[in-house]
Amino acid sequence: MFDYIAIIIMICLGLALAFYGKTMLETLAFLIGAIAGVAVGLWLAPIIYPYAADYLPLNLCLIIAVIVGALIGGYLGKSLMYGLISLIVAAIFAGIALTFTGDKFLALITFFVAMVIMWFLVEKFLVVMTAFLGGCLVGAAVMFFLIGLGPIISFILFLLVVIMLTYAGAKYQFQND
């Protein structure tokens, strides 16, 4: 019984990730950044308050610091997420170049080239990757349900679900971006 509930959750989460993954991750990054910004605002408000004590009461200074911290942190959170994705992809390509060539200078050049390319393609990359990961979740659930048909047939159906959901999810996300 518990297996089927977990599979249904996997299907729902996979479909949401396939069709709304970029929006979900951007929202999550905004919320995490806003929470961090609020924490920094709460930390800085008592430090700044003595300089503004003649103009603002402490409560108002705290409220302003929290609002400004949440807004700045939220927008920085999204940018930081994009930067980290670009950095990780560039590091992977640099590692591949270093593994195949053994040349550290070529790996460094590969890192910077991949970083520049990812700077322009990170949003498209995020759309395709979330659609792919959502398709993999749904495909794994389908494979679990159909494992009785045999491992080869269930794996082929897994691949078909992944391909179809990646295509449909990415297309939907690109149209609604």
KEKE-3310 file (N, C-alpha, C; in steps of 0.2 Angstrom, whole numbers, plus 5000, padded with zeros to 4 digits):
npx = (5004:5009:5019:5012:5007:5018:5022:5012:5014:5027:5023:5015:5024:5034:5027:5023:5036:5041:5033:5032:5044:5055:5049:5046:5058:5064:5055:5058:5071:5070:5063:5072:5082:5076:5073:5086:5090:5081:5086:5099:5095:5089:5100:5108:5100:5100:5113:5114:5104:5109:5114:5103:5094:5089:5079:5071:5061:5066:5058:5053:5064:5068:5058:5059:5072:5070:5061:5068:5079:5073:5068:5080:5088:5079:5079:5093:5094:5089:5097:5109:5107:5106:5119:5126:5122:5128:5141:5143:5140:5150:5162:5160:5162:5175:5182:5180:5187:5200:5201:5202:5212:5222:5228:5230:5229:5221:5210:5206:5204:5193:5184:5181:5176:5165:5158:5155:5146:5136:5131:5123:5114:5108:5095:5088:5094:5090:5076:5076:5082:5074:5063:5067:5071:5059:5052:5060:5056:5042:5044:5051:5041:5031:5039:5040:5027:5024:5033:5031:5028:5041:5058:5064:5054:5048:5058:5060:5047:5049:5059:5052:5042:5051:5056:5045:5039:5050:5051:5038:5036:5047:5044:5031:5036:5044:5035:5027:5036)
npy = (4994:5006:5008:5011:5023:5031:5030:5037:5049:5052:5052:5063:5074:5072:5076:5089:5095:5092:5101:5113:5116:5125:5137:5133:5131:5144:5151:5144:5148:5161:5162:5156:5165:5177:5174:5172:5186:5192:5188:5193:5207:5208:5206:5217:5228:5232:5237:5247:5255:5265:5276:5280:5284:5296:5299:5287:5275:5260:5249:5252:5254:5240:5234:5241:5236:5222:5221:5227:5219:5206:5209:5212:5200:5190:5193:5192:5178:5171:5175:5170:5156:5154:5157:5147:5136:5138:5138:5125:5117:5122:5118:5104:5102:5107:5097:5086:5089:5090:5077:5070:5076:5079:5091:5106:5119:5119:5114:5125:5135:5129:5129:5143:5146:5137:5143:5156:5152:5146:5157:5163:5153:5147:5148:5141:5129:5126:5124:5113:5103:5102:5097:5085:5079:5078:5070:5058:5055:5052:5042:5032:5028:5023:5012:5005:5001:4993:4983:4969:4966:4962:4966:4972:4977:4986:4995:5000:5007:5016:5024:5029:5036:5046:5052:5058:5066:5074:5081:5087:5094:5103:5110:5116:5124:5132:5139:5146:5155)
npz = (5000:5004:4995:4983:4986:4987:4974:4967:4972:4967:4953:4953:4957:4948:4936:4939:4940:4927:4919:4926:4931:4930:4935:4948:4954:4953:4961:4973:4975:4976:4988:4997:4996:5000:5014:5019:5016:5025:5037:5037:5037:5049:5057:5054:5057:5071:5071:5063:5068:5079:5071:5064:5074:5078:5068:5066:5075:5084:5081:5068:5061:5061:5054:5041:5038:5037:5026:5015:5016:5012:4999:4992:4995:4989:4976:4973:4976:4966:4955:4961:4961:4947:4944:4951:4945:4932:4935:4940:4929:4920:4928:4927:4913:4912:4920:4912:4901:4907:4911:4899:4892:4900:4902:4911:4907:4896:4901:4910:4900:4894:4905:4907:4894:4894:4905:4900:4889:4896:4904:4895:4891:4903:4908:4898:4899:4912:4910:4901:4909:4921:4915:4910:4922:4928:4919:4921:4934:4933:4923:4930:4940:4931:4926:4938:4940:4929:4929:4929:4916:4911:4912:4900:4892:4901:4903:4891:4890:4900:4894:4884:4890:4897:4886:4880:4890:4893:4881:4879:4892:4891:4880:4884:4895:4888:4880:4889:4896)
capx = (5000:5014:5023:5008:5006:5025:5023:5008:5018:5032:5020:5013:5030:5037:5023:5024:5043:5042:5029:5033:5051:5059:5046:5046:5065:5065:5052:5061:5077:5068:5061:5078:5086:5072:5074:5093:5090:5078:5091:5104:5092:5088:5107:5111:5096:5103:5120:5112:5100:5111:5115:5096:5090:5086:5074:5067:5061:5069:5053:5052:5071:5068:5053:5063:5078:5067:5058:5073:5083:5069:5068:5087:5090:5075:5082:5100:5094:5088:5104:5114:5105:5109:5127:5129:5121:5133:5148:5143:5141:5157:5166:5160:5166:5182:5184:5180:5193:5206:5202:5203:5218:5227:5231:5227:5228:5215:5204:5205:5200:5186:5180:5179:5171:5158:5155:5152:5141:5131:5129:5118:5110:5106:5088:5085:5096:5086:5070:5077:5084:5069:5058:5070:5071:5052:5051:5063:5052:5036:5046:5053:5035:5028:5043:5038:5020:5024:5039:5028:5029:5047:5062:5066:5048:5047:5063:5058:5042:5053:5063:5047:5039:5055:5057:5039:5038:5055:5049:5031:5037:5051:5040:5027:5039:5047:5030:5025:5041)
capy = (5000:5012:5008:5014:5030:5034:5030:5042:5056:5052:5054:5070:5078:5072:5080:5096:5096:5093:5106:5119:5115:5132:5142:5131:5132:5151:5153:5142:5151:5168:5162:5155:5171:5182:5172:5174:5193:5194:5186:5199:5213:5208:5206:5223:5233:5235:5240:5253:5260:5271:5281:5283:5284:5303:5299:5281:5271:5254:5245:5254:5252:5233:5233:5243:5232:5216:5222:5228:5212:5201:5210:5211:5193:5186:5194:5189:5171:5169:5176:5165:5150:5154:5157:5141:5131:5139:5136:5118:5114:5124:5114:5097:5102:5107:5091:5081:5091:5088:5069:5067:5079:5080:5098:5110:5126:5118:5113:5131:5138:5125:5131:5149:5146:5134:5148:5161:5150:5145:5163:5165:5147:5144:5147:5136:5123:5124:5121:5106:5098:5101:5093:5079:5075:5076:5064:5052:5053:5048:5035:5027:5026:5019:5006:5001:4998:4988:4978:4963:4964:4961:4971:4975:4981:4991:5000:5004:5011:5021:5028:5033:5041:5051:5056:5062:5071:5080:5086:5090:5098:5108:5114:5120:5129:5138:5143:5150:5158)
capz = (5000:5005:4988:4978:4988:4985:4967:4965:4974:4962:4947:4953:4958:4941:4931:4941:4938:4920:4916:4930:4935:4931:4939:4955:4956:4953:4967:4979:4975:4978:4995:5001:4996:5004:5021:5020:5017:5031:5043:5037:5039:5057:5060:5053:5059:5077:5070:5059:5072:5082:5066:5062:5080:5078:5063:5066:5081:5082:5077:5061:5058:5060:5048:5035:5036:5035:5019:5011:5015:5009:4992:4989:4995:4985:4969:4973:4977:4959:4952:4963:4958:4940:4944:4953:4939:4927:4938:4941:4922:4918:4931:4924:4906:4913:4923:4907:4897:4911:4911:4892:4889:4905:4901:4915:4904:4891:4906:4912:4895:4894:4910:4905:4888:4896:4909:4896:4886:4901:4906:4890:4891:4909:4908:4893:4902:4918:4907:4899:4914:4925:4911:4910:4929:4929:4915:4924:4940:4930:4920:4935:4943:4926:4926:4944:4939:4923:4929:4928:4909:4910:4913:4894:4890:4906:4902:4885:4892:4904:4890:4880:4895:4898:4880:4878:4895:4892:4875:4881:4897:4889:4875:4888:4899:4884:4878:4895:4899)
cpx = (5004:5018:5019:5007:5012:5025:5018:5011:5023:5029:5018:5019:5033:5033:5024:5031:5044:5038:5030:5040:5055:5056:5046:5053:5067:5061:5055:5068:5076:5066:5067:5082:5083:5073:5081:5093:5087:5083:5097:5102:5091:5095:5110:5107:5099:5110:5119:5108:5103:5112:5108:5091:5086:5080:5069:5067:5064:5065:5053:5059:5071:5064:5056:5068:5075:5065:5063:5078:5080:5069:5075:5089:5086:5078:5089:5099:5093:5094:5109:5113:5107:5116:5130:5128:5126:5140:5148:5144:5148:5162:5166:5163:5173:5185:5184:5186:5199:5207:5204:5210:5224:5231:5227:5225:5222:5209:5202:5201:5193:5181:5177:5174:5165:5154:5151:5146:5135:5128:5123:5112:5107:5099:5085:5088:5092:5079:5071:5078:5078:5063:5061:5070:5064:5050:5054:5059:5046:5038:5048:5046:5031:5032:5041:5032:5020:5030:5037:5028:5036:5052:5064:5060:5047:5052:5062:5052:5044:5056:5058:5044:5044:5056:5051:5038:5044:5053:5043:5032:5042:5047:5035:5030:5042:5041:5027:5030:5041)
cpy = (5006:5013:5012:5022:5034:5035:5036:5049:5057:5055:5061:5075:5078:5076:5088:5099:5097:5099:5113:5120:5122:5137:5140:5132:5139:5153:5151:5146:5158:5168:5161:5162:5177:5180:5174:5182:5196:5193:5192:5205:5213:5208:5214:5229:5236:5239:5247:5258:5266:5277:5284:5284:5291:5303:5293:5278:5264:5249:5246:5253:5244:5231:5235:5238:5225:5216:5223:5222:5207:5202:5209:5204:5189:5187:5191:5181:5168:5169:5171:5158:5149:5153:5151:5136:5132:5137:5128:5115:5116:5119:5107:5097:5103:5101:5086:5083:5089:5081:5067:5070:5079:5087:5103:5117:5125:5117:5120:5135:5135:5128:5138:5150:5143:5139:5153:5158:5148:5151:5165:5159:5144:5143:5142:5129:5121:5121:5114:5101:5097:5096:5086:5075:5074:5070:5058:5050:5049:5042:5030:5024:5021:5012:5002:4997:4992:4983:4971:4961:4962:4967:4975:4980:4987:4997:5003:5009:5017:5026:5032:5038:5047:5055:5061:5067:5076:5084:5090:5096:5104:5113:5119:5125:5134:5142:5148:5154:5166)
cpz = (5000:4998:4983:4980:4986:4978:4964:4967:4969:4955:4947:4954:4951:4936:4933:4939:4931:4917:4920:4933:4936:4935:4946:4957:4957:4960:4973:4980:4978:4986:4999:5001:5000:5012:5023:5021:5023:5037:5043:5039:5046:5060:5059:5056:5066:5076:5067:5063:5075:5077:5064:5068:5081:5073:5064:5073:5079:5079:5070:5057:5056:5054:5041:5033:5034:5028:5014:5010:5012:5001:4989:4989:4990:4978:4968:4973:4970:4955:4954:4961:4951:4939:4946:4948:4934:4929:4938:4934:4919:4921:4928:4917:4907:4916:4917:4902:4900:4910:4904:4890:4894:4906:4905:4912:4899:4896:4908:4907:4894:4899:4909:4899:4890:4901:4905:4892:4890:4904:4901:4890:4897:4910:4904:4896:4908:4915:4905:4904:4919:4921:4911:4916:4930:4925:4918:4930:4938:4927:4925:4939:4938:4926:4932:4943:4934:4923:4928:4921:4907:4910:4906:4892:4895:4905:4896:4886:4896:4899:4886:4884:4896:4892:4879:4883:4894:4886:4877:4886:4895:4884:4879:4892:4894:4881:4883:4899:4898)
residu = (MET:PHE:ASP:TYR:ILE:ALA:ILE:ILE:ILE:MET:ILE:CYS:LEU:GLY:LEU:ALA:LEU:ALA:PHE:TYR:GLY:LYS:THR:MET:LEU:GLU:THR:LEU:ALA:PHE:LEU:ILE:GLY:ALA:ILE:ALA:GLY:VAL:ALA:VAL:GLY:LEU:TRP:LEU:ALA:PRO:ILE:ILE:TYR:PRO:TYR:ALA:ALA:ASP:TYR:LEU:PRO:LEU:ASN:LEU:CYS:LEU:ILE:ILE:ALA:VAL:ILE:VAL:GLY:ALA:LEU:ILE:GLY:GLY:TYR:LEU:GLY:LYS:SER:LEU:MET:TYR:GLY:LEU:ILE:SER:LEU:ILE:VAL:ALA:ALA:ILE:PHE:ALA:GLY:ILE:ALA:LEU:THR:PHE:THR:GLY:ASP:LYS:PHE:LEU:ALA:LEU:ILE:THR:PHE:PHE:VAL:ALA:MET:VAL:ILE:MET:TRP:PHE:LEU:VAL:GLU:LYS:PHE:LEU:VAL:VAL:MET:THR:ALA:PHE:LEU:GLY:GLY:CYS:LEU:VAL:GLY:ALA:ALA:VAL:MET:PHE:PHE:LEU:ILE:GLY:LEU:GLY:PRO:ILE:ILE:SER:PHE:ILE:LEU:PHE:LEU:LEU:VAL:VAL:ILE:MET:LEU:THR:TYR:ALA:GLY:ALA:LYS:TYR:GLN:PHE:GLN:ASN:ASP)
# end
